[in-house]
């Protein structure tokens, strides 16, 4: 089998690995229940597909539990940054104990609370609940059946009125364990059957109970009597009763695979993604073959011509990329900045490879809420030495004079930009009252990670990079600059910007899925597909950068360093532009708060900048290896 065949087989294997069911690796233990064991119902947050700001469940006047402390589970770093909190609700459940029309509470809401409730209904906010770390879903329908939707709406607008869902039908699916309570060492239990929770579904209803007594409320609820509950605008307040049902259903799903059904996307979207991925692979293979045939055939003819020139007169009339051998490795303008950008780009490549690799293996299961973001933070902290090493190694190769300044740049430029924008967004979230804000101690913790771990590791990387054996360029650099022919650099900026469209096109559809997952609360767990897209992106960046570099060198323009970088880094500009169109043109993405738009723009700028640096490094490194190989393969007089 040839190299191309092996590559295709590898891609298929990665996709299959990303689609198969797996088991939970990151320390998530099974919770076992016996009959009548209490089951806590937690609320994570309130979130909307129309507004990017998450809020605390108890920002609205929902029923509170009888216990004093509502929050019982401490969130991890990823959950804190995502605005997820576990708040105990007033709903009670007991294993295998069906409940019908149980009353949570009856409350009289004042005018301010009613106004807040109407606003959140208008903004289409959903409540996100969970039991045993299993997210609540409602069922959406498509042409091929139903699919899960995270969360449950708190109400709907109907004929200009805000209708509140105040009755919740909860379905808890369980699987009978193969072990008994004695086998699992459950205290104070005899040899009883043990059950695991494998599903949590719900459906909301609206019922106006008026001023009825508890007995009348239960009677109306069981008879499904009453009209929908409309949230009034009466400043004197309104009496509202919240009720719920709990039903248990045995399932064949086993605990290790309980998230598989939730990870199934809308069938129509899943088919679209399959077709897009396969189409992208086919296009990339075609472009790879085309570039290889055209480019390397041209270079082969160049080698044959350059290495077989004997006539001195012909040699004097020689043109092409060989003529710039004395300037092609001349350090570029602002070499230190380029080194810092490439250093961070190299670090980002390592982070993406590690993150996608662990995700494909199942380490970042959605059952580990906040795990993906926590993993990204961990990889970022531990790989800062890569940024320092690459930055120092490149700058020593350029024989730069401002080594300390460049080394400090690798410590603070990109992390400083990230922290500055994050701080601005966090201030906006504080004023908006969103749960996505982080407190002062979390900020101190993040700064502690930066200065206590990242900075020392970056210094170690810079030290090793500066002491590494000096890179030997294939050709020597002349003392005097060779003049660049007139017209050689015509429209160079346009070429570089246009080149970024190719890697952007490779990730466009996948970017759309990711934006939906980030900002419209959709589950995204097709990391196998994402890994394939990353490989396609890397190949595209390498091809584009090599072609652009060869084009300018053939015109005897040796200023290729920055062009090789920006020819692929410019794709980040298109990612940002597309994200702005995504935010503006889709009605459900129009933030109703200024804080929502600030958070969206700020985070999308950071994502675009990260993508730009990652793609830029891949393109630059590919062009550098190409140029080094090309000039080391030709005879230089």
Protein Blocks (a to p, Z undefined) as FASTA:
>chain_A
ZZklmmmmmmmmmmmmmmmccddfkhpacddddehiacddddfbdcdfkbcbdcdfklpc
cdddfbfblblbdcdfklmmnopacdddfbdcdehiacehiafbdcdddfklmmmmmmmm
mnopacdddeehiacddddddfkbccddedjdfbdceehiacddfbdcddddddddfbdf
klnopghiacddddddfbdcdddddddekjadfklmmmmmmnopajdddddfbfnbpcdd
ddddddddddfbdfklmmmmmmpccfklmmmmmmmmmmmmmmmmmmmmmmmmmmmmmmmm
mmmmmmmcfblklmmmpgcjklmmmmmmgccehklmmmmmmmmmmmmmmmmmmmmmmmmn
opagfklghklmmmmmmmmmmmmmmmmmmmmmmmmmnopablmlmmmmmmmmmmmmmmmm
mmmmmmmmmmnopakbccfklmmmmmmmmmmmmmmmmmmmmmmmmmpccdddfbdcdfbd
cdddehklgoklmmmmmmmmmmmmmmmmmmmmmmmmmmnopacfbfklmmmmmmmmmmmm
mmmmmmmmmmmmmnopablmlmmmmmmmmmmmmmmmmmmmmmmmpmklmcfbfklmmmmm
mmmmmmmmmmmmmmmmmmmmmmmmmmmmmmmmpccZZ
